[in-house]
Amino acid sequence: MANEDVKVMIIDDHEVVRRGIAEVVDRADGLTVIAEAGSLAEARRRATLMHPDVALVDLRLPDGTGIELMEALREASPDTRCVVLTSFDDDDALSESLKAGAKAFLLKSVRGAEITEVIRAVADGRTLLDERTLTRRRANHDDPTADLTPSERKVLELIGDGLSNREIGETLGVAEKTVKNHITALLAKMGMQRRTQVAAWVAGQRASGWRNQ
């Protein structure tokens, strides 16, 4: 993926939503929208012809579901990695998406920058949706940081300190892209959608005497 754009396909039955997402993705460096579809049948045809690297999949389609589409894509375009982009945040949808092979699960309320960050992470081979994340959500785990890696915990602390991505990178001695990848992963693991939510959570925990182990 280093020397060519990530090929993205967007599947959503609402044209305005689909076009808006396409514009965001096309403006991002290293990403190109190669196909769009508004139905399951249309998506299957175009994916078979175009073989996108990443497919953004809505769960509700006029002639089926995004789950059915992802299952079909595993045969029709096995190298395509799927990201669910939906308006509905529930554990049943999350569980079914995981079984169907989704690599990430996003709500349509996310910022455009978060969508492009997740696309890049998934295209690079990362999986942001896994059984541990689902289990933690279902159990309403007392510590949403339980699944964070040591690096992600450091980034969490620095977000709480009010540092920008560039400043976090300088502090940890890593590239800003690496910081963005850590943030994408910790958002998914903590069940949050925005960086500001993380900062607010850390501030609240510190006020109650929390320490990041």
For each residue, the residues with C-beta under 8 A, 3 or more apart:
1: 4 6 30 53 123 124
2:
3:
4: 1
5: 30 31 32
6: 1 30 31 32 53 54 119 120 123
7: 32 34 50 51 52 53 54
8: 25 31 32 33 34 52 53 54 55 56 119
9: 33 34 35 36 37 43 46 47 50 52 54 55 56 80
10: 18 21 22 25 33 35 36 37 55 56
11: 18 36 37 38 43 55 56 57 58 61 66 69
12: 17 18 21 38 56 58 85
13: 18 38 39 58 60 61 62
14: 17 18 38
15: 18 19 38
16: 19 20
17: 12 14 20 21 108
18: 10 11 12 13 14 15 21 22 36 38
19: 15 16 22 23 36
20: 16 17 23 24
21: 10 12 17 18 24 25 56 85 112 115
22: 10 18 19 25 26 33 36
23: 19 20 26 27
24: 20 21 27 28 112 115 116
25: 8 10 21 22 28 31 32 33 56 115 116 119
26: 22 23 31 32 33
27: 23 24
28: 24 25 31 116 119
29:
30: 1 5 6 120
31: 5 6 8 25 26 28 116 119 120
32: 5 6 7 8 25 26
33: 8 9 10 22 25 26 36
34: 7 8 9 50 52
35: 9 10 46 47 49 50 52
36: 9 10 11 18 19 22 33 46
37: 9 10 11 42 43 45 46 47
38: 11 12 13 14 15 18 42 61 62
39: 13 42 43 61 62 63 64
40: 43 44 61 62 63 64 65 68 69 72
41: 44 45 63 64
42: 37 38 39 45 46
43: 9 11 37 39 40 46 47 55 57 61 69
44: 40 41 47 48 69 72 73 76
45: 37 41 42 48 49
46: 9 35 36 37 42 43 49 50
47: 9 35 37 43 44 50 51 52 55 73 76 77 80
48: 44 45 51 76 77
49: 35 45 46
50: 7 9 34 35 46 47
51: 7 47 48 77 79 80
52: 7 8 9 34 35 47 55 77 80
53: 1 6 7 8 79 80 81 123
54: 6 7 8 9 80 81 82 83 119 122 123
55: 8 9 10 11 43 47 52 70 73 80 81 82 83
56: 8 9 10 11 12 21 25 83 85 115 119
57: 11 43 66 69 70 82 83 84 85 102
58: 11 12 13 61 66 84 85 86
59: 65 66 67 84 86 88 93 97
60: 13 65 66 86 88
61: 11 13 38 39 40 43 58 64 65 66 69
62: 13 38 39 40
63: 39 40 41
64: 39 40 41 61 68 69
65: 40 59 60 61 68 69
66: 11 57 58 59 60 61 69 70 84 86 97 100
67: 59 70 71 96 97 99 100
68: 40 64 65 71 72
69: 11 40 43 44 57 61 64 65 66 72 73
70: 55 57 66 67 73 74 82 84 97 100 101 102
71: 67 68 74 100 101
72: 40 44 68 69 75 76
73: 44 47 55 69 70 76 77 78 80 82 101
74: 70 71 78 100 101
75: 72 78
76: 44 47 48 72 73
77: 47 48 51 52 73 80
78: 73 74 75
79: 51 53
80: 9 47 51 52 53 54 55 73 77
81: 53 54 55 103 122 123
82: 54 55 57 70 73 100 101 102 103
83: 54 55 56 57 102 103 104 105 106 118 119 122
84: 57 58 59 66 70 93 97 102 104 105 106 129
85: 12 21 56 57 58 106 107 108 115
86: 58 59 60 66 89 93 105 106 107 108
87: 107 108 109
88: 59 60 93
89: 86 93 107
90: 93 94
91: 94 95 134 137 138
92: 95 96
93: 59 84 86 88 89 90 96 97 105
94: 90 91 97 98 105 129 134 137
95: 91 92 98 99 134
96: 67 92 93 99 100
97: 59 66 67 70 84 93 94 100 102 105 129
98: 94 95 101 102 129 130 131 134
99: 67 95 96
100: 66 67 70 71 74 82 96 97
101: 70 71 73 74 82 98
102: 57 70 82 83 84 97 98 105 129
103: 81 82 83 122 126 127 128 129
104: 83 84 118 121 122 127 128 129 188
105: 83 84 86 93 94 97 102 128 129 188
106: 83 84 85 86 110 114 115 118 193
107: 85 86 87 89 110 193
108: 17 85 86 87
109: 87 193
110: 106 107 114 115 193 194
111: 114 115 194
112: 21 24 115 116
113: 116 117
114: 106 110 111 117 118 184 187 193 194
115: 21 24 25 56 85 106 110 111 112 118 119
116: 24 25 28 31 112 113 119 120
117: 113 114 120 121 180 181 183 184
118: 83 104 106 114 115 121 122 128 184
119: 6 8 25 28 31 54 56 83 115 116 122 123
120: 6 30 31 116 117 123 124 181
121: 104 117 118 124 126 128 181 184 185
122: 54 81 83 103 104 118 119 125 126 127 128
123: 1 6 53 54 81 119 120
124: 1 120 121 181
125: 122
126: 103 121 122 181 185
127: 103 104 122 130
128: 103 104 105 118 121 122 133 184 185 188
129: 84 94 97 98 102 103 104 105 133 134 188
130: 98 127 133 134
131: 98 134 135
132: 135 136 147
133: 128 129 130 136 137 147 188 189 191
134: 91 94 95 98 129 130 131 137 138
135: 131 132 138 139
136: 132 133 139 141 144 146 147 189 191
137: 91 94 133 134 140 141 191
138: 91 134 135
139: 135 136
140: 137
141: 136 137 144 146
142:
143: 146
144: 136 141 189 190 191 192 201
145: 148 153 156 186 189 190 212
146: 136 141 143
147: 132 133 136 189
148: 145 152 153 156 186 189 190
149: 152 153 185
150: 153 154
151: 154 155 172 182
152: 148 149 155 156 182 185 186 189
153: 145 148 149 150 156 157 212 213
154: 150 151 157 158 172
155: 151 152 158 159 168 172 179 182 183 186
156: 145 148 152 153 159 160 186 198 202 212
157: 153 154 160 161 202 212
158: 154 155 161 163 167 168 171 172
159: 155 156 162 163 168 183 195 198 199 202
160: 156 157 198 199 202 203 206
161: 157 158
162: 159 199
163: 158 159 167 168 171
164: 167 168
165: 168 169 176 179 180 183
166: 169 170 176
167: 158 163 164 170 171
168: 155 158 159 163 164 165 171 172 179
169: 165 166 172 173 174 175 176 178 179
170: 166 167 173
171: 158 163 167 168
172: 151 154 155 158 168 169 179
173: 169 170
174: 169 178 179
175: 169 178 179
176: 165 166 169 179 180
177: 180 181
178: 169 174 175 181 182
179: 155 165 168 169 172 174 175 176 182 183
180: 117 165 176 177 183 184
181: 117 120 121 124 126 177 178 184 185
182: 151 152 155 178 179 185 186
183: 117 155 159 165 179 180 186 187 195 198
184: 114 117 118 121 128 180 181 187 188
185: 121 126 128 149 152 181 182 188 189
186: 145 148 152 155 156 182 183 189 190 198
187: 114 183 184 190 192 193 194 195 198
188: 104 105 128 129 133 184 185 191
189: 133 136 144 145 147 148 152 185 186
190: 144 145 148 186 187 198 201
191: 133 136 137 144 188
192: 144 187 197 198 201
193: 106 107 109 110 114 187 197
194: 110 111 114 187 197 198
195: 159 183 187 198 199
196: 199 200
197: 192 193 194 200 201
198: 156 159 160 183 186 187 190 192 194 195 201 202
199: 159 160 162 195 196 202 203
200: 196 197 203 204
201: 144 190 192 197 198 204 205
202: 156 157 159 160 198 199 205 206
203: 160 199 200 206 207
204: 200 201 207 208
205: 201 202 208 210
206: 160 202 203 209 210
207: 203 204
208: 204 205
209: 206
210: 205 206
211:
212: 145 153 156 157
213: 153
